[in-house]
Amino acid sequence: MKPRTIIDRVRWMGAEDWDRRLFDSLIPLPDGTSYNSYLVQGSEQTVLIDTVDPTQAEVLLSQLEDVPRLDYVVAHHAEQDHSGSIPRVLAKYPRAKVVASPKCVTMLQDLLLIPPDKFLPVEDGQTLSLGDKTLEFIHTPWVHWPETMCTFLGQDKLLFSCDFFGSHIAGTDLYAEDEGRVYEAAKRYYAEIMMPFAPVIRQNLAKVKARSPRIIAPSHGPIYKRPEFILEAYEDWISGTPRNVAVIPFISMHGSTQVMVDRLVTDLAARGVAVHQFNLADTDIGKLAMSLVDAATIVLGTPTVHAGAHPQVLYAALLANALRPKAKWASIIGSFGWHSKAVEQISGLIPNLKVEVLAPVMAKGFPRQENFLELERLAREISERHRTLRP
Ligand code: FEO
């Protein structure tokens, strides 16, 4: 697409990656993604804010064809989907300096082999005059790497936030017009890469809100003309209090665990607990991650394979441990033929979950009445604990 004007002498540039279906060879991208870059032209200096994934460098360079001079490239974040085209931009504008946090400077030298004399490191709160426009750099570490920062264009109250507040959507909407769709994509994005850092994101959110931005321009997905929409969503997601939601990721090989999951879901629903159930044999892990944003309880369901849990369930346990959701309770249900170490194995994989573990329910073979009574006990314990939560 061609550059698009946001406000006077501030233009969107960048690339829509409609067909990308996986990020980091891990994260599903059902709606593709975009890499947003922004051109800010002051009366004396011109700045490009972030670049694009190196696979899309030609798109950005063609958008820069009518830009004869570039003084700075702001690198908010060293990850290559934003920084990867900086070497191509510097080749076109050899006098331009790369503006970045000190930590980002060293990371860009390591990741992209950019020479040290190309950088202008900036501290938290430092400003850069472009003539009649001034940029303020706000260090916002751990959204989601340690070097990340944002840029605030004070005269226009425009915040360039890079990954912070982003969403993986490729599209022609410059702005978040369909807020329902953007909310879903932004929540998925938060769940997959931001959730492990919720406590520090809380601090960064306060720094950003203190500037009262009128526009938030992230480097993935559409721009927010109504910043309160995404700021309020983040307030909710980083809140320490989960909702009345139980998440049940499970696998069943011969039906025993499936029957146990069905019974537990029925018992929980009858007691007023909302349940999100995921059959890990065919599940979108982004959807699972989104459910973990709100979940108060996680129950993993597993059959026994070679005396341990099913590998797909182990993967789900590792994922939950890495994402550090705010769940308060956890348990394990499942089945075994003659012997199982599944409970001990899963328990050892989730040290980051600060949860009370409710007594597991493991059936020998197909579940019997005694197992169903235990599942009823588990549902009762979960629902009693959830009564203390918001709806
Ligand atoms: Fe969009 Fe962390 O890169």
Boltz pocket constraint, residues with backbone or C-beta under 6 A from the ligand:
constraints:
  - pocket:
      binder: B
      contacts: [[A, 77], [A, 79], [A, 80], [A, 81], [A, 82], [A, 144], [A, 163], [A, 219], [A, 220]]
      max_distance: 6.0
